[in-house]
Amino acid sequence: MSGPFALLASADPDDFGRIAELLLNRAVLSVSRKPHRLVEIELYLNGPGHADPYAHGDPVQRHAGRWYLHRTAGGLRGGSFKGLDLTLGPEGVPGGVLIRSLRDPDGRLINGCSLCVDHLLAQTGCTDVAALDAALGARRVWAPGPLQLVADDALPRAPVLATARVGLTLKRWDEHPTMPAFLMRPYRFLTEPALPKGRLQTVLALHQQGRPPEAIRAATGSTARAIASAIAAYEAGLAIDSFERWRGQGLGSAALATAMGAWARRFG
């Protein structure tokens, strides 16, 4: 793969930051020829030496630089489970860049994976995800079409913040032994810390950087009480050296913050 998006074929997770900088600050997503900015993405890659169990592993994801609408064994995901990736990684290795948030040409925020797909359906005139999937086909993400990734070095740039990904749990730990190691890896990248969804991860990423609570509040719009609660739970987690209490479990806000502290102690 060559050209401005050659990094999408990288097998090295150390390139994730560069990929995020490229997509968030040096490219636009053209939607029916209307430029949108990517403002929040998550990266997934399940390859040699990087067995990320949270990557879907769909056959489409084994070819870098394509569009991947989320699937299950029964077909395309619908409802609130919709999602769209740009596929990532070397040939044969499954990976993806999940689009979590966009800004449209009028500056309107579309926040959330499923809502982003809803917006793309409306803008492309596709009636459902199957129609969009058919319209995209196997084309490369930079190829002209209903959706097209376009390099633009003239864009205004913003600092990119890395945080833990959103919505991951240890429910399937028994099936995927590497889950704890990948649970809180900082593979979510964003340019707008005030995004409503995933705010806890953003708050704690800023705390890990040493930002004081008042600066975190200004950046995220979170309340002082919520920030103090998150930090207290995170700090308590720094004393925990096992993830067994979360095996097979979902993670509510308090448990998530504590688990992030435990993860920082064990893997950070």
Long-range contacts (C-beta under 8 A, 24 or more apart in sequence): 1-64, 1-65, 3-142, 4-142, 4-151, 5-65, 5-141, 5-142, 5-149, 5-151, 8-64, 8-65, 8-86, 8-87, 8-88, 8-89, 8-97, 8-141, 9-64, 9-65, 9-89, 9-90, 9-91, 10-88, 10-89, 10-90, 11-45, 11-47, 11-48, 11-50, 11-89, 11-90, 11-93, 13-43, 13-45, 13-50, 13-187, 16-43, 16-187, 16-189, 17-160, 17-162, 17-189, 19-43, 19-88, 19-97, 20-160, 20-162, 20-189, 21-160, 23-86, 23-97, 23-149, 24-158, 24-160, 24-189, 24-190, 24-191, 25-155, 25-157, 25-158, 25-160, 25-191, 26-151, 26-152, 26-153, 26-155, 26-157, 27-149, 27-150, 27-151, 27-152, 27-155, 28-149, 28-150, 28-152, 28-155, 29-99, 29-102, 29-147, 29-148, 29-149, 29-150, 30-147, 30-148, 30-149, 30-150, 31-104, 31-119, 31-120, 31-123, 31-124, 31-146, 31-147, 32-123, 32-124, 32-125, 32-146, 34-104, 34-105, 34-123, 35-105, 35-150, 35-152, 36-102, 36-103, 36-104, 36-105, 37-102, 37-103, 37-155, 38-99, 38-101, 38-102, 39-101, 39-102, 39-103, 39-109, 39-190, 39-191, 39-192, 39-195, 40-99, 40-100, 40-101, 40-111, 40-188, 40-189, 40-190, 40-191, 40-192, 40-195, 40-198, 41-97, 41-98, 41-99, 41-100, 41-188, 41-189, 41-190, 42-97, 42-98, 42-100, 42-165, 42-166, 42-187, 42-188, 42-189, 43-88, 43-95, 43-96, 43-97, 43-98, 43-187, 43-188, 43-189, 44-85, 44-88, 44-95, 44-96, 44-97, 44-98, 44-187, 45-88, 45-89, 45-93, 45-94, 45-95, 46-93, 46-94, 46-95, 47-89, 47-90, 47-93, 47-94, 47-95, 48-93, 51-178, 51-182, 52-178, 52-182, 52-185, 53-172, 53-176, 53-178, 53-179, 53-182, 54-165, 54-168, 54-179, 54-182, 55-94, 55-95, 55-96, 56-94, 56-96, 57-94, 58-94, 60-87, 61-85, 61-87, 61-88, 61-89, 61-94, 61-95, 61-96, 62-87, 62-89, 62-91, 62-92, 62-93, 62-94, 63-87, 63-91, 63-138, 64-88, 64-89, 64-90, 64-91, 64-95, 65-140, 65-141, 65-142, 66-138, 66-139, 66-140, 66-141, 67-136, 67-139, 67-141, 67-147, 68-96, 69-117, 69-129, 69-132, 69-133, 69-136, 76-129, 76-130, 76-133, 77-129, 78-128, 78-129, 79-114, 80-114, 81-114, 82-113, 82-114, 82-117, 82-118, 82-129, 83-113, 83-114, 83-117, 84-113, 84-116, 84-117, 84-120, 86-141, 86-149, 87-141, 100-166, 100-188, 100-190, 100-197, 100-198, 101-190, 101-192, 101-195, 101-197, 109-192, 109-195, 111-195, 111-196, 111-197, 112-197, 120-147, 158-191, 158-192, 159-191, 160-189, 160-190, 160-191, 161-189, 161-190, 161-191, 161-193, 161-202, 161-205, 161-206, 162-186, 162-187, 162-188, 162-189, 162-205, 163-188, 163-189, 163-190, 163-198, 163-201, 163-202, 163-204, 163-205, 164-188, 164-201, 164-204, 164-205, 164-260, 164-263, 165-201, 166-197, 166-198, 166-201, 169-246, 169-249, 169-250, 169-251, 170-243, 170-246, 170-247, 170-248, 170-249, 170-251, 171-248, 171-249, 171-250, 173-243, 173-247, 173-248, 174-247, 174-248, 180-243, 180-263, 180-266, 180-267, 181-267, 183-243, 183-259, 183-263, 184-259, 184-260, 184-263, 184-264, 184-267, 185-267, 193-219, 193-220, 194-219, 194-220, 194-221, 200-230, 200-253, 200-256, 200-257, 201-260, 203-227, 203-230, 203-231, 204-230, 204-231, 204-234, 204-257, 204-260, 207-231, 207-234, 208-264, 208-268, 229-254, 229-257, 230-257, 231-257, 233-257, 233-258, 233-261, 234-258, 234-260, 234-261, 234-264, 235-261, 236-261, 237-261, 237-262, 237-263, 237-264, 237-265, 238-262, 238-264, 238-265, 239-265, 240-265, 241-265, 241-266
